Structures are given as C-alpha cells and as structure tokens.
C-alpha cells in the first residue's frame, strides 16, 4: 500500500488519474478537451493582461502575496531588519520569514500580530515564532510575573478574537479552527526538536534542511522531499483529532473516496491525500529560501496544483461539470462529491499545465477568483460552498 500519511504531492495526481480511469460514475462529470482549452486560454489571457510578455516577473502563489494583499509589507519589513545594529544575516532573515509564513493563516492580521510580537517567546526579539515560553518569569520588584512574550503557548480563541477585533457585528468564519491550529502548532513545534530545535521555532527547519542538502558552488541544493517531510511529519499533531486516521494517527487533509472503495484491496487504499494547506505552505516557504538565502530545490516538478476552491471553482464556473448550471448545496470537506471534485481538480490542473506549467497555480487561482466575480458579482464566492472550520482551506 502507498503510504497515505506522508505521501509526496505527486501521489495526489496518481490517485486522481486512477479515478478518471474508473469512469467517475458518482460525480456525473464530463471532461471535453475543448473545455480544457477554454480554461487554458482564459488563464493565459489573465497572464498577458497582468504581465504582458514578462513571464519571469510572475510571482509564485504563496503567502508573500497573501500578506502583501495590495500593499507591500514583506519587503519593507526586510528593509527594517537591515537597519538594525547588527542586522540579521541571510539565514536569520529567512528563519524569520518562515516563522511568519507558517503562522499566517489569519491573513494580514497575522502580519500585524507577528510585528507586535504576539507569537514570540523572546521579549527582546518580537519578530519570531516560538512553540514555548522563552522566558517564563521575570523578577520585577521581587515579584515573578509572566512577560508579554509567551510564544504560541498563549494562543486562545478569545485572545485571537480580541486581536482580530472579532465581534458580533464583525464575525470571522473559521476563527475557532484556525486558533486551534495555532495551539496545536505549539505542541507540534515542541515535540519535534529534530526539525524545529529546542526553542520549537519554525525557522529552525533551515538547520535541518541544510543537513539534508548538498553543496553546489556558492549555494546548496535541497531535496524537496526533505521540506515535505518536515511539514507533513513535523506538523502532524496540528490536525483535528476527528479527522481520518490511519494506525491511530490523524492524517489531516486526507479523505476516503467512495469511488475507490471497490478498487481498494488493502486498508487505506481508498484514502485520497490532498494536504492543501501543506502544499501551499511548501510553495510559500520555498520562495524565501530561494530568494533570500539563495538555496535551490530539487524535485519541484513533483508538486501539484492545489486542490482548493479557487482552482476547482474555475473548472466549475467554466462549465466543466454539468452541476454548474444547478444549485449546489453547502457540503463538508468529507462529502464524496467534494472529495471527488478536489481530486478531479488536481488532475485537470496537471492537464492545463501542459501549456502554462510554470504559471499553473497563480493563473488558475486568479482565474478562479475572476470568473467567480463575473458569475457572482455580489459575493465573488466560489460556486461550491464548503462547510469549513478553517483547517482545510
């Protein structure tokens, strides 16, 4: 049996391709080649509109753009670090960005929380993330008090809601799930010193990756499998306990697929591993490691497009599936139709990539957002609403 706990991303494409081979009885989908061409041309038009012929200027689809959100924030933050005495070296700057990107599930608010030291366990260095209390007590007038910097151990739904200014008139969908992820992240970081060091710091994965790399002139080359191993194995404890389990281990974004059950001779063969958040985090962390530290990754061709609602919504909205013309109810991520839709999204992204491979995820994600605005101008939401607790999308 293929390991469904920590599969390499390419396995998702293999599962999806097998599902297409089965005929897809349950989802009632058709995949006419002309529709694939429609999607490709739609995405290429977006690329040409936004970037012209300067293909090399297209940025990766990752948290750097997610946190900038129309206003440059990351580059000025790096520039600020360069003014410090002494300034951090390239490795420390990369570690800080990894810290930030790993906890940025709350969007721009995460950036502000990071700048204010909300995630730090070091009272002297706010711009970092720690899985534990760095300085548990400070002697002030012969009284021991807990300092402000408590790292991720201080995270609660209530504190997060307060920082996010969440109120009855300003609700936030998935707040509880995302806050829970941060709490669980603290435990994961503290439990995996081999990846995150004694401090339980996300950025310390750089030291592990360096130990797995090989020198290449002035730089180093890292196997992508090493980064994937850190994120899937090292962060396994963050996932909700009620998720699909295998051998007693919660698997996270892994779901049983009804279409595979009749062709799954061994236990677990019916499971489809998506790991959307892990995949997006992988793309997001590769960027600062390559851009700031100058290291390179081997094996990037094995990464897949992300099985999420913008990429999948692009396919639905451009009439890939007959269901696009009829109302679609809100469904949980575990629903068979959602599992099959996400798997089909991955394989279709691979097909579309024949023409726009280097820009695949950016083009299809942005294409999904723009076609959603055209079809649903009031909300701009996806065509398929998923009941989510913030731990899948």
N, C-alpha and C positions, 0 to 999 in steps of 0.2 A: 504493500500500500504506500502511496505517496504521502509524506508527512504533511498533515493538514494544520499542524501547529505553527510551523515556521516555514511555509513554502516560499520559494523565490517567486518574484512577481510574474515571471513568465508562465507559471503553472496556471494562473487565472485564465490566460488565453487558451491554454490547452483544454481546460475544463469547458470553457465557452464554446470552443470549436467542436468538442465532442457533443455538446448539447445541440448544436446546429445539425450535426450528423444524425442525431436521433430523430430529427424532423420537427421538434418543438410542438408537440401536439397540444400542450396545455396553454401556451401563451397566444396561440392563434396569430402568429406573426408571418409576414412575408417580407422578403428582403430582395426586392427587384434591383438589379445592378444600376438602373438609371437613377434610382433614389440615392445610391451611394455617390454617384457622380454629382447629384444635386447638392448633397452635403459638402462634398469636396469643393465645389465651385463657390458655394456660399461662404465657406471659411476662407478660401483664397481671396475672395473679394474684400473681406474684412482685413486680411493681411495687407493687401495692396492699398486699401484706403488709409490704414493707420501707419504703414511703414514704407509704402512705395516699393522700390527695388532694394532697399537696405535691409535685406533679410537678416543680416548678422546683428542688427540692433534689436531684434525681437527678444524681450527678456523671458526668462523661464517663468512658468506659472507656479509661484511659490509664495511663501509668507513675506518675503521682502516687499512684493507688490501689495499684498494683502494689508500690510501695516502702513504702507505709504498712503494708500487709499486717496489718491488725488493730490496729496501734499507730501513732499519729500521729508521723511523723518529719519530713515536709517542713515543716509549719507551725512546729514548734519550731526547725528549722534556720534558717528565715527570721527568726524572732524573735531567734535568736542573732546573726545578721548585723546586726540593728537595734541591738544593744548595742555594736557595735564603734565605735571612735573613729578616724576618722569612719566612719559607717555607709555601706555601698554605696547608690548611688541605685537607682531602679527599673530602669533599663536594666541595670546591673551585676547586680542580683539575678536578673533574667530570664536574663541570659547564664549565670549560674552554674547555674540550674535546667536550661537547655538542655544545658549541659555534662554535668550529672548524668544527665538523662533519656536522652541519646544513648548513654551507655556502660552503661546499667543492665540489660544482658541477663543479668546474673548475679543479678538479684533484689535482696533485702535486702543480700546480701553486697556488691553494687555500692555501696550507700549507705554502708556502713561503710568500704569501700575509698576512696570519694570523701572522706569526712570525714577520713581519715588521710593524704590527700594522695597516694595511690597513683598517680593519673592526672595529677598536676600537674607542670608543668615550671618552677614558680616556688617556690623554697624559702621565700619569705615569704608565699605565698598558697596554702594546700593545697586550698582549695575551688574548684578549677577543673580543666579538662582541656586538655592541650596535646599537639599531634601531634609535638612535638620537644623536645629537651633545652633548657630555658630558660637555664640557667646551667651550661655544660658543665664548667667547672673552678673549684674554689675553692682559694685559696692557704692552706694550713694548715701552719705551721712549715716554710715553704719547700718544701713538697711539694704538688703539684697532685693533688687527689683528686676523684672524681666524687661529687657530692652525692646525697642520698637522692631528691630530686625529679627524676626523669628523664622525666616525662610518659609517653606511650604507648609511647615507644621501648623502655622497659624490660620490656614485657609479654612473657612467655614462658608456655608451658603449665605449666612447672614452678613458676614464681613464682605463677601464678594458682592452681594446685593447692595450693600451700603456704598462701596467704592464705585459700583456701576450705576449708582443712583436709580436703582430699580424700585419702582413704587407701583401702586395700583393703577395710576394713570400713565406709567412708563414701564410696562411689563417687558420681560425678556424670555423668549421661548428657549427652553433647554438649559436655563441657568443652573438648576439643581444637578443635572447630568454633568455639566462642564465643571462645576465646582467639585463634584465628586471625583472627576478625573484628576484634578489638581491634588486633592487629598490623597488619592491612590498613587499619584505620581511621586509624592513624598516618600511613601513606603517603598515603591519600586527603586527609587534612586538610592535609598539607604540600604536596600537589600542586594544591590549588585555593584559592589565596590570594584570588581574587575573591570567594569565599564565606566563607572562614574566616580571612582576614587572614594577615599574615606569621608570626604565632605558631602558626598551624594550630590555632586554638581553635574548637570547635563553636559556642560562644555568639556568636562574631563574625558569624554569619549574620544577627544582628539588624541590623547595619550595612548588609548587602546588602539585606535586606528593607525597611529604611527607605528606601533609594534607589529601590526599586520601588513604594513606597506613595504615596498621595496624602493631603494634609491633609484632615481632616474636623472642623472646630471644634477642640476641645482634644485630639483624638486623631488617629489615622491609620488608613487603610483599606488592607489588603494583599490583592492578588490571591492566592488560594490556589495558583494555578499557579506563583507565584514560590517559595513554600515547597516545593512538589512538585519544582520544577526543582533547587533546592538539594540535596534529599535523593536524588533519583534520579541526577542528573548528577554532583553533587559527591561522592557516596559510591559511585559506580560501581566504583572499584578494590577495594572491600572484599569483593566476591563471589568465591567459589572459582573457580579457573581452569577447572575441569572442568564448569562449568555450560553451559547452552545459550548459544551465541554467535551474534552476527549482525554481519557485517562485521569479524570478528575481535575483537569486544568481548563479554566475558562479561555476560550480561543479569541474572544473579541469579535471582530467583524467577519465572522465565518458562520455560514448558514446552511442547513440541509436543503437540498433541492429535490422536489418531488420527481422531476423529470429524470433524475439519475438513479432513483431508488431501485428501479427494476434492472439496473445495469451495475449495481454496486455489490459485488460478491463479498467484500471484506468490510468490517466495521469502519465507518468513517469515509468510505468511498463516495458517499452521497453528499459530502460536505463541499461547499464552494468557498474558498478563502478569498475575500475581497481586500481587506486591510486598507480601506480607502484612506483613513487618516494617517496610517503608517506610510503609505505610498506618497501622500502629499508632503508629509514631514521629510521623507527621504529626498524628494526633489528640492525641498526648501533648504535642507542642510547642505546639500551638495554645492549650492550656489556660493555661500560664504567661504566654504573650504577651498573651492577652486579660485574664487575671485580675490579673497583676502590673503589666504595662506599660500595659494599658488600650487596646491597639490592637484593631481588628476585622478579620475576614477576609471577603472577598467570594468566593463560589463554593463554600461549604461543602456546598451541595446536590448537588454533583457527586461527593462522596466516597461510597464504597460501604461496606457491611458487610465485615468481614474474613473472607477465605476460610481459616479455620483450624479446628482440630479441635473446639473447643467449640461454635462456631456450626454446623459441619457435623455434629457428633455429636448436637446437639439434633434435627436433622432425621432422622437415622438412628434414634435412640432413640425417637422418637415415630412410628416405623413409616412414614416417608416411602418408604423403599426396601425392597423385598422381602428384600434381603440382610441386613436387621437381624435376621431370625429364624434365620440360619445363621452358623456361624463365619466370621470374616473374618481372613485371614492378615495378618501384618505386611507392609507394602509400602513401597517407597521413594517419595519425592515425584514421581519421574518416571513412575511406573506409570500407564498410561492410565486405570485406574479412579479413582486418586487425583486426577488432573488433572480428569477429568470431574466427580467428586464436588465438588471445590472450586469449579469453575465453576458447577455447579448450586446450590451453597450461596449464592453471590453473588446469583444471580437470585432465589432464593427469599427471601433477606433483603430484597430490594427489594419483593417482593410482600407480605411480612409488614409491611413498613414503612408500608403504606397505613393501618394502624391505630395503629402505635406508632413512627412515624418518628423522633420526637425522642429516643426512648429505645432505638433499634434495637439498637446493638451491645452496650450494657450488658445489656439484657434478654435477648437471645439468648445472649450469652456466659455469663451467670449461669445462664440456663435450661439451657444445655448442661451446665454443671457439676453442677447439682442433679439433672437427670434421670439423669446418669451415676452419681451417688451412690445414687439409688433403684434403678437397674438392676444396678449392680456395687458393692455396699456395701463390699466388701473393699478394692478399689483405687481406686474413684472415677474410673478412667481412661476415655478415650473409647472408643466402640465400634469405631473403626477405628484400629489402632495403626500409626503411620507410622515407618519407619526414618529417623531424623533425626540430622544432625550438629550441630544447634543453629543452623543458618544459615537455616532456613525458618520454624520455629515457635519 
